[in-house]
Amino acid sequence: MRAILLAAGLCVFAAPAITMAPAAASDKTDVLAVVHQYMDGYNKGDVKAEVATCASPASIIDDFPPHHWQGATACADWAKAYTGYGKANGIAGGHVALAAPSQVTVDGNSAYAIFPANYTFTQKGKPQSVPHSVWTVALAKQAAGWRIVGWTWSDGP
């Protein structure tokens, strides 16, 4: 009888973990989908697709001036600054290849992901590459789904 009660008790305590696992897996999948939607938009030059994944407000840190964008239009402001910086410096055809994430954490309505990345582009017609870069993204689950609330880019060595 004691074994039956112990088994029944374990089932009661294990049941929440079993029912929670698919939700966590689904959230992780949804987070990754939003991150890839943003980067696919970037790679295609589709600013609307990028901006659609961003929360308002958001915050961005990147390696070109002014280095930090924040507020209701941070993602659109970053895209405009990136385009201007590219034109001023002869940079075109930017493309980011994301590797598998080194970390994806979902905690309730917050998520955090780190991606090794390779940034390629042409500068004044010459192919360039910045391997071993890192893109770190923070997201929040909102009424419209997961949205990027901030990201940082760090060039590789």
N, C-alpha and C positions, 0 to 999 in steps of 0.2 A: 504494500500500500504506500509506503514511504517513497518508493521509486516512482510510482505513478504520480504522486503529488509533486515530487521534484520535477519530473518531466513536464507535467502540466504547468508548473510555475515557470520553468524555463521557456516554454512556448509563449506564455503571456508576455514575458520580458523581451523575448526575441522578436515577437511580432512587430513592434514599432520599428525595429531596425530593418526588418525585411520590407516593410511598406515604405520606409523612408529612402531606402537605397535607390529605387527607380527614380524618385523625384530628384535626388542629388545627381544621378547620372544624366537625367534629362536637363537639369540646370547647367551642368558642365557642357553638355552638347550644345545647348542654346548659347551659352557664353562664347564658346569657340566659333559658332556660326556668325555671331555678331562681329567678333574680331576679324574673321576672314572676310566678311562682307565689307568692312572698313578697308582692309588692305586690298581687296579686289577692286574696290572703287578707286583707290589711290593708283594702283597699277594700270588701270584703264583710263586714268585722267577724268574720272567721273566724280566731281566734287559733291554733287547731290547725293550720290550713294554713300560717300564718306560721312557727310554731315548727317544723314538720316540715322546713323548709328550712334550719334553723340547725344549726350544729355545736355540740358541747358540749366545751369551753367556747367562748364567743363574747364579743365586746365591741361595745358600741354607744355612740355619742356623739350626743346630740341637744340641741336648744335649750331644753328645759324641765327643771326640777329633777327628780332630782339630776344630770342631764346625762351621767352615765356609768353603764353597767351592764356587768358582766362576770361571767363564770363559767359554770357548767353550765346555769343557767336564765336567762341574760341576755335572751334574746328574750322569754320569758314574763314576766320581771320588767319589761322595758320596756313590754310591752303592758298590764300591770296599772297601771304608773305613768302611762302615757298616758291610760288610761280614767279614773283618779282625777284627773289634772290637768284633763282635759276637763270632768268633772263639777264640779270646784271653780271652773272659770272659764267655765262656760256654753258650752262648745265641744261641738259634735255634728256628725255627718255628715262626718267627715274623709275626703277623697278625694285621692289623689295620681295625677296624670297624668304618666307618664314620656314624655319625648321619646326619639328615637333616641339611643343611647349616643354620647357624644363620644369615648369610648375603651373598648375591650375588649381586654385583654391576657391571653393564656393562656400560661403558662410551666411546662410539665410539670404538676405537681399543684397549682399556684397560679394564681389568676386575679384580675383587678382590673378593675372597670368603673365608669365615671362616667356618670351620667344627668342631663341637665337635667330639671327637674321643676316642676310647678305644684301647689301644695297649696291646696285649697279646703275650706271648712267653714262652719258657721254659728256665730256667737258671740252668745249671748243673742238668737237668732232672726234676726240680721242676717247676710247672706252676706258672707263674707270670702275673700280670695285672697292667696296668697303666691307670685307668679310668680318666675321666674328663680332658683329654688332649685336645689340640687345634692345628689344622693344618690350617695355613693361606697360601693362594696361590694367587699369582699375575700372570696374563696372558696377552699376547699381541696377537692381531689378525695380522697374517702374511700372506704371499701369500699362504702358505700351510695350513692355517687355524689357529685356536687358539693354542697357545703354552705356556707352563709354563715358565715364565721368572724368577720366584723366589718363594721360599716357606720357611716357618719357622715352626718348631715343638716346642710346649711347653708342657712339662709333666704336668699332673694334680697334685693337692695337695696330 
